[in-house]
Amino acid sequence: MLSEGRVMAGWKSVVAIVAVVVVVLVVVAAVVGAVVLLKGGGGGRLRDSRPCVDCDIFAERLVRGTNTNEVEAINFLRQYDREASIMCNRFMEASWDYNTNLTSFNKRKMLERQMEWSEFHRNKWNEATTFAWKNFTNSPVRRMFSFVTVLGKAALPKEKLQELTELVQDMKTSYSSAKICKYDSTRRRLPDGDYDYYTDFEVEDDNEIGCIPTSSLEPDLTNIMATSRDPEELRYVWRAWREAAGKPLRQKYLRFVELANEAARLNGYDDAGEYWRSDYETDNFREQLKELWDKLRPLYEQLHAYVRTKLREKYGEVVVPRAGPIPAHLLGNMWAQTWTHTLDLTVPYRGRTTIDVTNALRRQGYTPLSMFGLAEEFFTSLGLDPMPFTFWQKSMIVKPTDREVVCHASAWDFCNGFDYRIKQCTQVTTEDLITTHHEMGHIQYDLQYRNQPFIFRDGANPGFHEAVGDVLALSVSTPRHLQAVNLVSNVDDSYETDINFLFTMALDKIAFLPFGYLVDQWRWEVFSGEIGESSLNSRWWDLRLSVQGVSPPVPRDEDDFDPGAKFHVPANVPYVRYFVSFIIQFQFHAELCKAADHEGPLHHCDIYRSVKAGKLLKNVLSLGKSRPWTEALSVLTSDKTNKLDAEPILEYFAPLLAWLESQNRGEFIGWRESEAIVQSVTTSNASVVTGVILAFIAVVLVIALIIVGIRKFRNSGKSFRTAPPAT
């Protein structure tokens, strides 16, 4: 009986050990699951766990009250107009001071003014919502109230509004002040031959001095991406910028999403994406965008295939796949959004006229100031307004050397009807000449609607504002116009020159379309919760691959935050406006060319010095936001259409499409994502690493417990065999 008891004890030990193992595995699984959930696994929604404060106050969109006195309502709007102009000017002055001199003092003053501006909005909202404005007979009055009764982010409780305001400014400052170390090809290499990026930031011993980052985005990194033809240098710069500018913003951006969504819901919207889309006053806006992109995608795919072929000829098939996406670092731009700087590798006909006038500008002694003068002369040739005195007195058109600034080009309306400025770190290049026209187009729009009430001093929709400068650039870029302003000479009308011109324009206009389309597709999915915290970066690259056909040059994972390396994401600037503007500007161009009595192909048109075209443009711009954008488009097209239309842009590039199709015979059109040189996003994020470590510990524990169990069992058996006989 004693021997049997010992055997039973041995088996009980094994059973107990197995039970312990099972418990350990269950606990580990629970811990790993909790970690993954806490990190956002499973694509869970990004929600603020705290209750939505005051939701019942703003639950209905476009709130209205019971006061039916329309005269009182108009007096309220007049008072609002005066006070809003003053408050807006105070905020804009403080914001300008900070953006042109990034100091903590200026930041604090700007945030104070922004909070005052938000408090003003809240107070005026309280007054506006006492009126039964939806029943008023005056249509412009109803329209003004429809804007005043949307509170925006000011609907947040004061402490959260302060947090959101500071968060966006912190992200902008982090982005704008990001710098990287210079590329050094002599640095240690990894076993696969790649550049050892991290040695620039890690000090290996006490005697080594680490790198001091000195290269900023503008002009340093922008110039490298545009001019370098060393794929290793380009890969290093591409990755280092995202390490410095994007990665640090990931957690801040997640909190921003929570606060932006709460503000949207307080205004009666499901999320911040729906709130953004409301600017377009169109119920099926997303469907319209998709329809436009579907029409334009075949042209983009032909351009993509041709450029891929030329880059493969330059770098080889090891770097550029025959039928896969194009590595993003080879396209001449930090974000691969425009491809104009690949022209030296891709130009269809060498020796023929091109529109790259950088050398001519420099040879003729152009400065940033004279480039702005050239842009102004184009506007005034149409009978539009010259820049006011304060523009030349107060604008920042070159990058200061004595302080940090936000270099991203922007146009500023100081809300008083006479103070307008541009902030731009201008270089003497063709690209910046076009940017100068673009930013001055914003100012021209501001000038044309300056006599509207404050509420209507804005573009008909955000895309209209972006399109105005660009539509003039379509004329400015033509070889004939560049010859008229003495930047090129001996322009011929040959087919080859035509194709060179259209191809150069396509590297800007057509190459940009998928990027302009996808940035906000990503943000809208983040806002709606379709993209969870665990898939922020992977979904970004899903879209870059599927829509744009570009791939990262190095592996990416969920510790990275590549969307944050694009200014508009941390700065909270909606981006689909640029896609819309690229459609609208060609609609504008087609109608202005008709007004200018142009004959011939659309891409030959130059409206320079056409007062008739200028008058039509002024009629549209002067409306501001006083009427829906569909009506403004009707004014432009003489009531022929009030919709976004891809036909003018397709007409403009039709000769190029035919040429590309002939050149691409035998080439794969489109891209196979599986053939990317580097597969997009790995899953080596923090949660997975934690899970792997815990799983490893669990395996070690299991093995140890099994060994202990076996030993105990053997010892139990040995005791059984050597036990003395029963007495």
N, C-alpha and C positions, 0 to 999 in steps of 0.2 A: 504493500500500500504506500509505503514511503517513496519507493521508486516511481510509482505512477503519479504520486503527488508532485514529485520534482519535475517529471515530464510535463505535467499539466501547468506547473508554474512557469516552465520555460516557454510553453506555447502562449500562456497568458501574457508573458513579457513581450513576445513578438506582436501579439494582437494589440497590446497597449501602445507599442512603438508605432505600429501602423496607424492606429487612431491618432496618435500625436502628429504623425506625418500629414495625415489628411487635414487635421485642424490647422497645422502650419500652412499648408497649401491654400486652404480656404481663406485664412487671414491674409496671406500674401496677395491672393487674387483680389480680395476686397480692397487692400491698400493700393494695389496697382490701379484697380478700377477707379478708386476715389481720386488718385492723382490725375489720371487721364481726364476724368470728369471735371475736376477743378481746373485743369489746364484748358478745358474747352473741347474735349474729345467728342466725336460723334457729330460734329457740326452743330452743336447746341446754339441757341440764340444768345446773342450778347445783350443781356438785359440788366438793368440796374435792380439789385435786390431790394433796394429801399422803395417805399411806396411813393407813388406819383403825387406830389403835393399840389393841392389846389386844382386837380384835374377837373372837378365839377364846374369850376369857374369858366374854363375855356373849352369845354367839351364840344361846343358847336362851332363850326367854322363860320366866319363872317357874322359875328354876333350883332344883334340889333336890339334896340329898346322900344320905348313907347312914345317918345316925343315926335310928333308929326309936323312940327313947325319948321318948314323948309327954309324960311328966312333966317332963323336962329342957326340952322345947320350951315348955311352959307357963311354966316358971320364966324362960326367956329372954324370953318376951313380957311378963311382969310387970316384969322389969328394964328392958326396952325402954320400956315405958309410963312408968315413973318418969323415966328419963333423957331420953327424947324430949320430955316436957313441959317439963323444965328447959331443954334446948337450944333448943327452939322459942321459949320465952319470951324468952331472951336475944336471939335473932335478931329477934323481933317488936318488942322495945323499941328496938333499934338502928334498925330499919326505920322505926318511928314517928318517932323523933327526926329522921331524915333527911327523911321525907316532910312533916313539919311545920316543917322549917327546913333549906332546901337550902343547906348549907354543905359545903365540901370536907372539913372535919374529920368531920362527921356521915356523909358518904358513905363515907369511908375506914373508919370504925368499922362501918358497916353491911356493907360488903363483907367485912371481917374476920369478922364474925359469920356471914355467909352461907357463907363458905368453911368455917368451923368446923362449921356445920350440915350442909354437904355431906359433910365428912369423917366426921362421925358416921354419916350414912346409909351411907357406903361400909363403915365398920367393922362396922355392924350387919348389912349385907347379907352380908358375909363370914361372920358367925356364923350368920345365918338359913339360908344355903344349904348348911350342913352337915347339915341335917335332911331326912329323907325325908318331908316334910310332906304330900305328896299322898296318902300312905297312912294318915294319921291318922284316927281315928274321930270326933273332935270337929269338927263342921262349922264353928263359929265360929273355932276354931283354924286350920283349913285356910284359911278366908277371910282371917284376919289375915296368915298367911304369904304368901298370894297377892299382898298389897299390899307387904309388907316386901321381898319378893324381886324387886321392880321398882325398879331403882336410880334411874331418871330421869337428869337431867343430871349427877348425881354420878358416872356411869359414865365421863365424859370424863377424860382425863389432867389432872393438876392445872393445868398451864399453860393448857390450853384451857378448862377449867372457869372459871379466873380470867378469861380473856378473854371468855367468854360472859357471865359475871356482870357484868363491868364494861361490856360492850357494851350490855346491856339497860338498865343504870342510866344510861349516857350518853345513850341514846336517850330515856328517860323525862325526864331532866333537860332535854335540849334542847327537847323538846316542851313541858314544863311552864313553861319560862322564856321561850318564844317570845313576842315582842311585835311589833306592827306600828305604822306611823305612822297618825295620824288622817286621815280623809278630808277633803280640801280641794277643794271643787267649783271653786275659782278656778284650780286648777292648769292647766298647758298641756294642750290637747287635741290629739289626733291627727287626721289628715285625715278619718278616718271619723266623727269626733265622740266617740270613746271617750275615757275618762279616761286620761291618760298616767301609768300606774302607776309607771314606773321613775323619774320625776323625784323621787319621794319618797326615793329611795335614792342618787341620783347627784348629785354636786356638779359643776355645769357650769363654774364658774370659782373662782379662789382666794378671791374675796370673798364667796362664797355659803356659808352654813352649812347642812349637810345636815340632814335630818329626824332626830330622835331618837325611835325607836320607844318608845311608852309604853302602848299599848293591849294588854292581855292578853285571853286568851280569856274568862276569867270575872272579873268580870261584863261587861266592856266590849263585846267582840265578840258575846257571846251576846245581850246586850240589843239591840244594833243589828240583828242578824239577826231578832230577834223583833218589833221595833217599827217599823223603818224601812220606808217604802213607796216609797223612791226607788231604782229599779232600778240606777242608776249607782253609788250608794253601796253597795248590796248586792253588786254585781258586784266593786267594788273590794275590799271586806272579804273576800269569798269568795276572791278570787285572792291577796290579800296574806297571808292566813292560811296558805294552802298554800305560798306562797313562803317564809314564815318557819318553818313547823312541819314540813312534809312534805319539801320538796325537799332540805334538808341531810342527811336520813337515808338517802337511797337506797343509797349504797355501804355504810354500816354495816349496813343491813338485809340486803344480799346476803351479807355475812360472817356475820351472825346465822343466816341460813338454812343455810349450810354447817355451822355448829357444832351447830345444833338437829338437823339431820338425822343428823350423826355420833352425837350422843347417843342418838337414837332407834334407830339401827342397832345401837349397842352394847347396847341393851336387847332386841334381837331383832325390831324393827319395821322396815318398809321405809323409812319416813320419819317426820318429826315429825307430819304430819297423821294418819297411822295411829295413832301413839302417843296423840295427843289424843283420837281417837275411841274408844280403848280404855276411856276413863272411863265410857262408856255401856254397856259389857258386852253389846253387841248386834252380831251379825255383819253384818246388813244395814242398819246405821244410816243410811247415805247414801240408800239406797233409800226408807227410811221417811220421811226428811225431804222427799224429792222428792214422794212421794205426798201428804204433808200440804200442801205448797205448792201442788200441782196442785189440790187441793180448795178451797183458800182463794183462789187467784188470781182467779176470777171476781168475788168480792166486792171484792177490791182494785181490779180494773180498773174497776168501777162507781164506786168512790170516786175513783179517779184521773180518770176522765172528768168527773165533776161538779166537782171542784176545778179542773181545767184550764179548764173553761168559766168559772167565777167569776173566776179569775185573768186570763183573756183579756178579760173584761168590764172588769176594773180597768186592765190594762196595755196592752191592744190586741194585735192579731194579729201585729204586727211583733215583739213581745217574747215572746208565748205562742202557739205554733202551734195551729191548729184541730185537727189530728189527730196531732200529733207528741208527743214526750216533753216533760215540763215542765222548764224551766230550773231547775237545782238551787238557785239563789240566792234564789228567790222563795217558798220553802216554810216560812220562819220558823225554820229551824234550820241550823246550819253544815254539817250533813251530809245535810240533807233526810230524816232518819230518822224524825222525827215532825213533824206538820203543825199542831199545836195552835195555834200563833201566827198561823195564817191565819184563825182563827175570825171575826175582825171582818169579813173579806171574804167568807166562805163560809157563815156561819150560815144554816140553812134558814129559820127564822122569827124575825125581829127583834121585840124587845119581849117575847118569851116567856122563861121561866126558862132560864138557862144555868148551868153548873157552874164558871164562871170566878169565883172568890171572892177574887181578888187585892185588889180595892178594899175588900171587906168585911174582910179580914184587916188591912189597913193602917188602915182607919177605926176598927176596934175595938182598935187598939194592940198587935196581935200582934207578938212578937219571935221571932227564931229559937229562943230557949229555950222560949217558950210554945208554939210549934209542935211542938217535941219532946214537951212535956208532953201536948199534945192527942193525939199519936200513941200515947204510952204508955198513955193512958187507954183507947184503943180495945182494945189488947191485954189489959189487965187486966180489961176488961168481959167478956172471954171466959173468964176464969179462968186466963189465962196469967200469966207472971211479970212483975213490974215490973223496970225497969232497975236494976242494982246500983248501990251508992253510987259506986264507982269510975267508972261511966259518966258521971255528972254531974260528977265531979271532974276527969276527965282528957280527955274528948272535946274535939275542936276543931270547933265548930259554926258559927263565923263566920270569915271570911278575915282573918288578922292584917294589920295595916298596916305592921309593922316588919320583915318578912322575906318571902322567897319561899317558897311552899309548893306542894305538889301539890294542886290544888283538886278534882280529880276525886273525887266522893263515894265513900266506901268504908266498910265495916264491918270491925272488927278484933277477932279472938279472940286473947288473949294466952296461951292454952294452959294456964292455971292454974286454971280453973274459977270465977274471980271477977272477972277484969279484962277488960272488954269496952268498946270505944269506937267512936265514929263520927267520921270526918273529912269535913267537908262545909262548903263556903263558902256557907252558906244565905242566900238572899234571901227576903223576905216576899212570896211569890207562890204561886199555886195549884200550879204545877209543882213547886216545892220542897216544898210541903206533901205532895204525893204521893211525892216522892223521900224525904222524911223517913220516911214509913211504910214505904217499900221497904227503906231501910237498916236501920231498926229491926226489920224482919222478919228480916233476916240475923241480927241479935243474938238475936232470940227463938228462932230455929232453934238457934243456938249454945247458948243456955241450956237448951233442952230435951234436947239430947244430951250435955250436959256430964258426965253420969255414965257414959257409955260409955268403953271403953278408948280411948287416944289415937288408935289407928289407925282407929277407927270414928267419930271426931269430925269428921264432914264430911257434906255433903248426900248423899242417896241417889244423885243424879247432879248435875252442875253446874247443870242447869236447875231442879231442885227448890229449890236455895238461892235462885235468883233469883225464883222464883215466890211464895215465902211472903209477902213484903211486898206484892207486887202483888195477890195474891188478896184481901187485906184492903182494898187501895185500891179494888177493885171495889165494895165496900160503902161505903167512905168517900166515893166520888165521887157516889153517888146523891143526887138532889135531896132526898129524904126524910131522909137522914142529915145532909146539910149543914144542913137546917132543924132537925134535932134538936140540933145543936151551935151553933145560932144564927148560922150563916154565910150563910144565905139565909132569906127569909121569903115567905109567901104562895105556897107551891108549889101549882100546880094539877096535876090528873091528865089534862090534855088531850093529845090526839094530838100536837099541835105541840110541847109540852114534851117528850114522849117522844122525838120525832124529834130535837129539839135535843140532848137528852142523849146519845142513841145516836150521833149524828153527831160530837159532841165526843169521845166515847170512841173512835170509829173513827179520828179524826185522830191519836190516840195509838197505839191497839192495832193497827189494821189497816194504817195507813200504815207502821208499823215493820216488818211481817212480811218484805217482800222484802229490806230492808236487813239484818235479822237473819239471813236465810237466806244472803245472797250474800257477806258479808265472809269467812267461813271457807271458802266455796267457792273464793274467790280464793286464800286462803292455802294450802289443801290442794293446789291446782294448782301453786302456787309450790314447796311442799315436795316434791311428786312429780316436779318437773321438767317438767310439761306447759307451764308458763309459763317462758320463758327470760328472760334479762336484758334482751333487746331488746324485750320486750313486756309488761313489768310494768305500765306505766300504761295501755297500750292495752287489755289484757285486763280491767283494773279497770273501764274505761269500757264495754267490751263488756257486762260483767255489769250495770253500773248501768243501761245502756240496755235490754237485753233482759229483765232480771228486774224492775227497779224503774220503768222508763219515765221516767227523768230524764236530763238532758244537762248538760254543763258550760256555763256562761255565756260562757266565753272559750275559745279554742283551747288544747288541751293537747298535750304531746309527751312523748317518752321522757326528756327532761331533768327532767321533773316526776316527783314521787312522791306522788300524791294519797292513796293508802291510808295513808301515814305521817302525814297530817294528822288521823287519828282515833286517839285515845289508846290504844285496845286493841291497835293494831298495833305501835307502838314499845314498849309496855309488855308485849308478849307475853302478852296475856290472851285466851284462846279466846272467840269471840263467838257461836257457834251456840247456846250455853247460853241466850241471851236469846230466840232463836226458840223453843227447846224450852220455856222458861218461859212464853211467851205462850200456848202450847197447854195446858200443864199447869195454869196458874192458872185457866183456865176449867173444866177438869175438877175441880179442887179446889173452885171456887166452886159448881158444880152440886151436888156431894156435901155441902158444908157447908150449903148452903141447904136441902137435904132434912133434914139433922140439925136445923136451926133451925126446921123445920116451916113453911117459907115456902110460900105459895100465890100463884100468879100468874106473870106472865112472869119469866124468869130475870133480866132486866136491872133489875127492880124490887127484887130481893132485897138486904137489908141484914142481916148476921148480928150486928150490934152488940148486945152484952149477951146473946148466946146462949151459955150455959155448955155446952150440949150440942154445939154446933158447935166450941167451944173444946176440948172433951174429945176429939173426933174428930181435930182438928188436932194436938193434943198426942200422941195415939197414933201418928200418922205421923211427926211430927218427932222424937220421942224415939228412934226406931230409928236415926237417923243413917245411917251407911253399913254398919251391921251386917248388912243384908240387901240383895240386889239391888233396884234401884229398881222393877223390875216387881212384886216382892212388896209393896213399900211402897204402890204404886198399888192393888194388890189389897186391902190393908187399908183404904185410903181409900174404895174403891168397893164394899166388902163382897163382894169376889170377883167382881164383875160384869165387870171388865176389868183387864188388866195391860199395856195398850198405850197409846201416845199416840193421842189421838182428837180429830179436828177438829170433831166434831158439837156439843159444848157451845158452842164459840165461834160456830159457825154459827147455833145456836139463839138465842144471845144477841143477835146482830145481824140476825136474820131480818126484823124489821119495817123496819129501815133498808134492807136490800137491796131489799125490795119498793118502798120509797119512791124509792131511787136509780134503779131501773129505770124508774120512771114519769117521773122528772125528766130522764133521759138519752135519752128518745126523740128520734131525729133526730141524736144526737151519735155520733161515732165512738168505739166502745169498744175500748180498747187504744191502741196508738200505732204510727205508722210511723216507724221510726228515720231514714229518709231525710228526714223533714220537720223534724228538729231545727234550731233556729235557728242553732246552732253545731255543726258536725260534730266528733265527739269528739276523736280523737287524731291529730295529724299525725305525720309521720316525720322531723321535723327534729331528730333527736337528734345527739349528737356524732359517732357513727360515720358517719352519712349525710353530715353536713357535711364531715367529713374526706374521705369518698369524692368528694364534689362538687369539693372543692378540688383533689384529686389528678387527677380527670378533666379539670378545666379546664387544669391544668398540662400534662397529656398532649396535649390538643387544641392548645395553644399550641406545644408542641414539634413536633407533627406538621406544623402549618402552616408553622413556621419551616423545618423540614427540607425540606418540599416546595418552598418558595420557593428555598432554597439549591440544591436539585437542578435546578430549572428554569433557574436562572441558569447553573449549571455546564454544563447541556446546551446552552443557547444559546451560551455562550462557546465550547464545543467545536465547535458548528456554524459559528460565525463564523470560527474558526481554519481549519476545513476549506475554507470558501469563499475565504479570502484567502491560502491557502498558495501559495508559489512553485512553478512547474512543476518537475517532476522533471528532474533532469539525468542 
